[in-house]
């Protein structure tokens, strides 16, 4: 496996497929770290700031991730995407089951974004995501992540989501697709804008599951608006690899029953009353005050995964890894003080001079080493005066 770790990219300025007049002239997949990451690559503890622009896919860290893992990464870059999508961290992410390559998942974990993502052209098949622009969930999982990005669709024509602009599913999966994630984004525009997902494209009969997630994103849009998911559709067969996503109602009709939302909530005070999508009963609406109350979150793990504190994350739940506990400072050193002994303890005590072979100069030797004897006796609690008296009696 290839590993890239502990790399900080500061003030990048990366663009591809855009000419000097701002026109998209060729296909490009662009990221601050890499355009394309394929097969068994681990990207760990990397970050980016600056500007990233791509004509096809753009990601704050990676343009496209295929069958690889992204963990403990972050980006505050400003990302602009054109034809397919743009994400605060990744433009597009997916795993695969290939007869030639085998089966490789794409995992995104313990990551976050705080930059901005916006559309470059007026085109419907563009996905803007606070974390990932477009994610294919057949062999991909996202957990323990959050986005606090600013998302802007300048043309009111694209799909915008606090985590994913678009998520797609065309096979049954046994695990949660999205687990322990949240968004606190500022979302403007979009033909469909969701607190977590702009548009969910799935085939009938397959279950898409969100568990223990929430959105406190502020959404301003004249299109379809959803607290968690703004639009759910069936869709035709997409071409594998670089085929364009086919947006539109397929056969059968959208399978809403198999979109399972478990203990997941959105701040209803931040979502407009107009909801034009097919998502109305997905997610549990709560007021801002309720969203900042631990008892709202049924069966959430507030011991090892989540925390909640009025002084952190604006009062909303946060992931514990966001605020690591500082190690406890050791207790200050306390020098040992010998105990005071009662004078009666010394009755009958004699210095051990009998072990010395004394000659005529013995008193002089004892005097010469008086300091050492005084130190020894002081430890035992006697005074220098008593020592002198003892020497005088020798």
Secondary structure by P-SEA (a helix, b strand, c coil): ccccccccccbbbbbcccccccccccccccccccccccccccccccccbbbbbbccbbbccccccccbbbccbbbccbbbbcccccccccccccccccccccbbbbbbccbbbcbbbbbccccccbbbbccccccccccbbbccbbbbbbbbcccccbbbbccccbbbbccccccccccbbbbbcccccccbbbccccbbbbcccbbbbbcbbbbcbbbbcccbbbccccbbbbbcccccccccccccccccccccccccccccccccccccccccccccccbbbbcccccccccccccccccccbbbbcccccccccccccccccccccccccccccccccccccccccccccccccccaaaaaaaaaaaaaaaaaaaacccaaaaaaaaaac
